[in-house]
Amino acid sequence: MKANASTSLVDNYFGLLNGLSKENKLRLIAKLSNSIADEVVKNEDRIDKYFGAFISDKTAEEIIKEIRESRNFNRSMEAF
């Protein structure tokens, strides 16, 4: 959405909501704030899924050692 369209939309909503009581405006502000906070939490949860994060009790050195020890090298050539 372009800046002008967004501004117009916000102005239209403000015009509709301007007649609300102070109490209702505060409730609306709280709900809007909570919806933004919920989005931030959801985005933080998603980040770990895309970067292969995992939890382990092993140190980085132990993991590296396991990887190196599990390597198998086969230097023989396959016949065609």
C-alpha positions in Angstrom: 0.0 0.0 0.0 1.3 3.4 -0.9 1.9 6.1 1.8 -1.0 8.2 0.6 -3.4 5.3 0.7 -2.2 4.3 4.2 -2.5 7.8 5.5 -6.0 8.2 4.0 -7.1 4.8 5.6 -5.7 5.8 9.0 -7.4 9.2 8.8 -10.7 7.5 7.8 -10.5 5.2 10.8 -9.6 8.0 13.1 -12.6 9.9 11.9 -14.8 6.9 12.8 -13.2 6.3 16.1 -12.8 9.9 17.3 -16.3 9.9 18.9 -15.4 7.0 21.2 -15.2 7.7 24.9 -11.8 8.0 26.5 -12.2 4.5 28.1 -13.0 2.9 24.8 -10.1 4.7 23.1 -7.7 3.3 25.8 -9.1 -0.2 25.3 -8.6 0.1 21.6 -5.0 1.4 22.1 -4.3 -1.6 24.4 -5.7 -4.1 21.8 -3.7 -2.5 19.0 -0.5 -2.5 21.1 -1.1 -6.2 22.1 -1.6 -7.2 18.5 1.8 -5.6 17.5 3.5 -7.3 20.5 2.0 -10.7 19.4 3.3 -10.2 15.8 6.8 -9.5 17.2 6.7 -12.7 19.3 5.5 -14.8 16.3 8.3 -13.4 14.1 10.9 -14.2 16.7 9.6 -17.8 16.9 9.9 -18.2 13.1 13.5 -17.1 12.9 14.9 -20.1 14.7 13.0 -22.5 12.3 14.8 -21.1 9.3 18.4 -21.0 10.6 18.7 -24.6 11.9 19.0 -23.7 15.5 19.0 -26.6 17.9 19.5 -27.2 21.6 22.3 -29.4 22.7 24.1 -30.0 26.0 27.3 -30.7 24.0 30.0 -28.1 23.5 30.9 -26.9 20.0 34.2 -28.8 20.4 32.4 -32.0 21.2 30.1 -31.6 18.2 33.0 -30.9 15.9 34.9 -33.9 17.2 31.8 -36.1 16.5 31.5 -34.8 13.0 35.2 -35.4 12.2 35.1 -38.9 13.7 32.0 -39.9 11.7 33.5 -39.0 8.4 34.2 -41.9 6.0 36.5 -41.4 3.1 36.4 -43.9 0.2 39.2 -43.1 -2.2 38.5 -46.0 -4.6 37.3 -45.2 -8.0 34.0 -46.7 -9.3 34.3 -48.7 -12.5 32.2 -47.4 -15.4 
